[in-house]
Amino acid sequence: APVEETVPVEAPVVQKPMDKDTLTRMCLTLSRAGHKDIIKAKLLTYGFKRATEMVGDKNYGEFCDWITEQVGEIQ
């Protein structure tokens, strides 16, 4: 029997860092889905306690990409 290959679907990647309101909404979505602890842990790796504190930081775009990935996985 032929073997079917599944092509992995890549999570959307943010090309331009999102605005603060969009980031807040995405963090709330993830938090309400029961993933508050992973958000906190990720923020601490960057030295922040709140996502909104990251705006303008050099890691802001990277965090936006990460949060987009996480929200995409729960939807």
LINTAHU-V453333 format. One record per helix or strand of 3 or more residues. SS is the DSSP state (H for helix, E for strand). FROM is the first residue (numbers start at 1). LEN is the number of residues. If there is no record, write none. Layout:
SS_FROM_LEN, SS_FROM_LEN
//
This chain:
H_20_27, H_51_4, H_60_15
//
